[in-house]
Amino acid sequence: MKQTASRFPLTALINSLQAGPPTIGEVLFLFDEVEGREDFEELLDEFLPDLKEEILFSSHTGWTAKFTEAFSNRYFRLEDPLDYEMLSDELTLYDFCHIMPVACYGIGSEDYHDNFRDFGMGVVIVMGLCEYPYTVTVNSNMEMNGYQARIPILEYLEDFYGQELVSKIPKTGWGSEDIAEVTANTQYAGAGDIALMLTGLSPCEQLNTAFEDVQEWPDWNRAIVDNLTGQQEELKAILKRIDGFKEMANTDGETCLKELIDLMLNSGKSPVEYEIRKGYSYAIVKGR
């Protein structure tokens, strides 16, 4: 008679004992996960019904990892359960069943301001060319923070490529959509993709979101899964273009920067201009 996966942790424990002595970790897991087991089975029924028994009859401590791997192969990449530091020190099965840890490729505010050097020269070049991607606030002297935030990036580029070349970049940078338009159908299309990613305007939602900036992870939802799954072919194409540009920039960043500046200057695209409205503590981009 074919064995079926039990819905009851105590039965699973008995099965485990019959198969051989479990580890202490496995025993504790079984007793701690009573609340989440039924939810986990429902998750399997919804998204991986053909793998349900295979996963449930595997080691209990590997359920979330096996689900993550199988789901990522079938739909879209999830973050590794072992990396869920944003949830708690120890992720429970119940936790796993009530968040959908979509893999995020975006660059967050902290990384933009403090860790931009870690992303490689390709990304830094685009940061230098592109408008400030966050709200431009205005202080009491009517000074805008967007200018100051770009200075360390431009100075970093100057260290590599010289002040003469970098000084050709407008103080406010060019709009991300303009960069994407000008570089489309060129070898620098990946630079345009990065620009859109920085400003949250990429057609793929996973590129617009940074892991560090997620305030609340979505619950498991078929509509969200279908929507993100439908973006995967385009996402793969974009990531391929981005990787291609990064490789070029690592090989000869100076040529990349020079030719990108020339493309933008010759395109007739104007640098970003801000408008300060009376009574507001922030500036808006003109024309938007």
C-alpha positions, 0 to 999 in steps of 0.5 A: 500500500502506498504510503502518504505524507501525514498531516500530524507531526507526532505521526511523522515522529513515529515514522521517523523513529521507525526509519531510524533514530532522529537527531535532537534537532529533528525531534525539536523541529517536529514539536516546534513546527506543529503550528506551521505544518498544515500551512506548509502542506497547503503551500505545497498543494498550491505551488508544488503539488507534484513534489509534496510527498517527496518533500514531506518524506525528506528530513524535516529540517530541510523542508524550507530549503527543498521548497525554496530550491524547487519553487525557484526552479519552477517560478522565480528565485527566492531568497535562501531561507538561511539568509532571512535575517530580516525575520528573526534569528531563527526562522520557523516553518510558520514564518516561512508559510506567511512571507514570500521572500522574493529575491531582490536585485535592487540597490537600497538607499544605504548601499547607494550612499555608503557602499556604492564602491562594493558594486563594481565600476559598471554600477558606479559609472551609471550612478555618476551619470544618473540623477539622484534616485531619492527624494531631494529635500530642501534645507532652510537655505534652499539647498538640495541634498541631491547634489551633495549625495552625488559628490562622493560618487563623482569624486570616486570616478575622478580618482580613476578617470580624472577630473577633466572627463568626470567634469563633463557630467552635469551636476544633477546627472541625466534622467534615468529614462533618458539614459535608457532611451539613448543607450537602447540598441547600443552596446551600453544598453545594460547601463540604461537598465542599471539607471532604470533599476536605480530609480525604480523604473525597471519593467521588472519589479525584482529590479526595483526592490532592494533587500534592505529596503523591504518593510514587509514581505508579501504573503504567499499569493497566486496573483503575485506569483503569476505576475512575477513569473511572467516577468522572468524572461525579460528579467533574464535578458536585462540581467544579461545586458547588465552583466555584459556592461559590468564586464566591459566597465571592469575591462575598460571603464574609462572608455565606457564612461567617455563614450556614455558621456558623449552619447548623452551630450550628443543626444540633446537630452537635458540634465535633470532640473529641479523645481522648488515649490513654495512651502514644500521641504522637497524639490521635484523634477521639472517636467514630471 
